[in-house]
């Protein structure tokens, strides 16, 4: 990125212009949450017709799940409505619909925003990323765990679903009072909803519908989060050299997607802008991008994003992401030394 055109620019005044509009937010709820719930109902009916039809319907249903999550995400940033209460109410409801405890996820995600690209403040709200040195120094069992969790067949399938369906159901000692409360209230709401559905359609039908939707929806969500911060040219720095502006502009991707996928993902591909101005509602991110050449950085295409799957570790000495194949060179250098 050309920092010379960024430094000195009044970027704060630019992003303040893009405020939420109540009618647009309400319309997004209508065109997202309503079809999401409607498709759920149609899927339950379709099980009795053809399970192949059910599986086909799971694709758009998962898409609406992702879009519902974007609404939940914006509410956590206070960017979906100007009203704090409206953000809280809509955020709680959309969080429950996407299996996510609102206060817990919002807290972790805001920590991520405050520390994205900071090597000394990793571990909360982000995809676990080690440096080469950390990996080489780790015991064998930790290396195995890291390799398993970073493998695409785990991270973007069972791993993603497990985090949302199971891991987020249990509070940890590190969670605060509000985070714990949101977990238990979400669990209670889900217990009532799931119990009602099982009573209505049976547990087999419920699982036949819910599992493919949850698998596809969480996998797509984790993929989007991964590709926004794991790519060639990404920014990582130690605390003493870390810079918020560079972390947003160089450490968050501009992910170029086809119009339909951009719609389902709520424009979150404009992630560099989102990290600069998290108060910009998702439906104004594209407008902000198009109106301000300052934010028009190099994009990441679907094809180039697939190449990020080989990236596993941060090479701190050379300031770049590397794959497992690079470890041979580092081990050789260590042995020589």
N, C-alpha and C positions, 0 to 999 in steps of 0.2 A: 504494500500500500504506500502511496505517496503521502507521507506524513506532513510534508510542507504545506499541502493544501488543506490539511485538517487542523493543524496547530494554528491557533489564532482565530479560527472560524468560530462564530457564536453558535455552536451546535445546540446549546441548551435552549436558546430562544427559538430555534427551528423546531425542535421536538415538542415544545410547549404548545405549538399551534395545533397539534393533532390531538384533540380532546374527544372523549366519548360522546355520542349522541344517543339519547334514550330510545328514540324510535328505531334506530338502526340496531341497537342491542336487543331490543324486544323482538324485532323482526328476525334476528339471528337465532334467538331462542325458538321462535315459531318454526323456522325452516330447518332447525337442527334437532332439537329435543323431541318435537312432535313426531317427525318421521322415524327417529330412532326408536321410540316406544312403539309406534305403529308397526315397524318392521319386526320388532320382537314378537308382537302378537301374531303377525302373519307367519313367522317362522314356526311358532308353536302349532299353528293350524297345518302348515306344510308337512310336518313330520308324518301325519296320517295320510298324506298324498304320495310323497316321494322324498326320501332323505337326500337324494341328489339335489332336489329343488331347495331343500333346507340349506344345504351347503352352499349353493349358489347365492341364496339370499343372505348368507352370513357375511359375504363380501361387502355389499353396501351397508349392512347393519354395523359392521366393524368400522366402516368409514365414518358413519354418523357417531359412533362411539368416540373416535378420535376427535371429531369436530366438537362434540359435547365436552370433551376434556379440554379443548382450547378455551371454551367459555369459562370452565372452572379455573383454568390457568390464569386467564385475564382477571377474573374476580380476585384472585390472590394478589395480583399486582395493583388492585384498585383501579384498573383501567377499563373495565367493562361498563360501569356506570359511574357517574360523579358521586352518587350517594354511597356512603360506606355501608349502610344497612342493606341496600339493594345488592351490593357486591357480596355481602355475607350470606344473605338468604339464597340467592341464585347459586353462589359458590357451594354452599352446603348441599343443595339439592343435586347439582351436577356432579359433585364429588361422590355422593352416594351412588348415582347412576353409573359412575365409572370406577367404583370400588376403591375410592381414594379418601382417606381421612383428611378433611380440609385443612385444619390447622397444622397438622404434621407436615403435609406436603408443601404447603405455602411457606412454612418456616424454613424447611430444608432448601426449597427452591430459591428463596430470597438470599440465603447464605451462599448458594451457588452463584447468584448474580453478583454478589459483593466480592467474590473471590475467584471468579472464572479466570483460568490461566495462571493462577498463583500456585507455584509448586510447593510452597510452605503451608498452604491452607486448602489442601485437597481432602476429599473423603466424605463431604456432606453434599448431597444433592447432585452428584456428578457421576460419570462413568469412571470406575476405578482405573487409574492410569499410573503405572510405575515408571521410574527412570531405569535405564540400563543398569546403572550401578546398584540400585535397590534390588533389582531382579537377581543379579549375580551374587549379591550378598545374602539373599533370602535362603532359609532352609528348604530342603527338597519338597516338603509337603505344601509349603506356601507357594512355591513355584508351580506345582501341579494344580493347586486351586486357582491361581491366577490364569494359567493357560486354559483351564476348563471354562472359567467364567468369561474369558475374552474370546472364546471360540464362537464364531457366528451361529453354529448349529445349536449352541446353548443360549447365548446372549439374546438372540432374536426369536427364540421359540419358548421352550419350557422355562428358561431363566426369567424372561420378561413376564410371563403369566404367573410364575411363582411369586415374584415380588409383589404384584398387585393383588393376587387372590389370597396369598397366605402370609407373606412376610409383613405386610402392612396391617395385618390383623392383631399384631402383638406389640405392646409398648415395651420400650427398653429403658434401662435405668437412666440413660442420658436424656430421655425425653422429658420436657417440662410438663407442668400441670395441664396447660391448654392442649398440648399435643396429645397427651394421654386421654383427655376427655374426648377429643375429636375421634380418636381411635374407637373408644367404647361406644360412643353415640352412633358412629358409622356402622360398627358391628351390629348394634341393636337394630338399626334401620334395615340393614341387609338381611338379618335374621328374619324379620317380619316379612319383608318382600319375598325372599326366597322360600320361606315356609308357606306363604300364601300361594305362590306359583306351583310349588310341589303339591300342595293340597288340591290345586285346580287341575293340573295336567299330569301329575305323577313325576317321581324323581328321575326316571329314565328319560322322559321327554324333556324335562328341564335341562339335564346334562347334555343331551344331544343338541340342544339349541345354544346353551350358554357357553360350552367349552370352545366350539369353533369361533364364536364371536369374540370371546375373551382372548383366545390365542392370537387371532388375526389383529385385533385392536391393540393389544399390548405390544405385540411384535412390531407393528407399524410405529407406535409411539416411541418405543425404545430405539428403533432405527433412526427416527428423526432426531432424537436427542443425541444419539451417538454421532451421526454424521455432521451435526452442527459444531462439534468440538474435537473431532478426530479426523484430520485430513492433512495432506502435505502443505506445509507453509503455516500451520497453526501456531499460535502464540502460547508459550509457557515461559515464565520467569520466576526467579526467587523474589521474596518479599522486597528486598532492598532495591531491586530494579523494576519491580512490577508497576505497570501503568494502566489505569482503568480504561483510557481511550484506546490504547493499542490492544488491550484484552478484548474489547468489544469489536473493533474493526478488523483486527488480524486473528483473533481467537474465536470468532463466531462466523460461521459460513453464510454466504448468500447462495442458497440452494435453489437452483432453477428447476421447476417442476412443470409438467403439463397443467393446463388450466384446471382440469377436473381434480387433480391431486392437490393442487394449490388450494382449491376451495375446501376440500375435505380436511386439509391440514391447517386451515385458518391462517394462511399467509405466513406461517411461522418460519418458512424458508428464508424470509428477510430477517434472519436471526441477528445479524450484526446491528441492525437498527433497533431491534427489540432489546438488545443488551445495552445500547446507549440510552434508549428511552422506553423503559418497561411500562410507563404509564400510557403509551400509545396503544389504543385498542387494535385488535388484530385486523379489523376491517379497514384500518387506515395505514397499515404498514406499506402496502404497495403504493398508495398515493404519496406517502412521505418519500419513498424511494424514487419515484418518477419525477417528483417536483424538485428534488435536490441533488444535483450532480455530485455534491460532496460525498454522498452515500453510495454512489454507483461504482462499487468495487467489482473485482473479478468474481464471476460466479462459479459454482460447482454444479456440473451437470449430473444427470443420473448415471451416465457411463463413468465419469471420473469419480463419482461417489462410491461406485462398486470397488474401485481400486483401493479405497481406504480400508477394506477388510483385511488387508495384509499388515496393516500398521498395528503394532502391539505395545511399543515402549517409546519413551521419550529419551532421545540421545542428547543429554544436557551439554556435552562438550561441543557437539556440532549443531545444536539448536534445530533438531528435526525429529520427526517420528520415524521409527524404523520397525522392520518386521523381525521375526525370529531368526531369519538367515543372517542378520547382522551380528548375532551373538558369537558366531565363530571367530570373527575378527577381534572382538573385544576379549574373548577368552585367550586368544593367541597373544594379544598385547600384554595381558596380565601375566601370562606365563613367562614371556620374555623379560618383563620388568622384574 
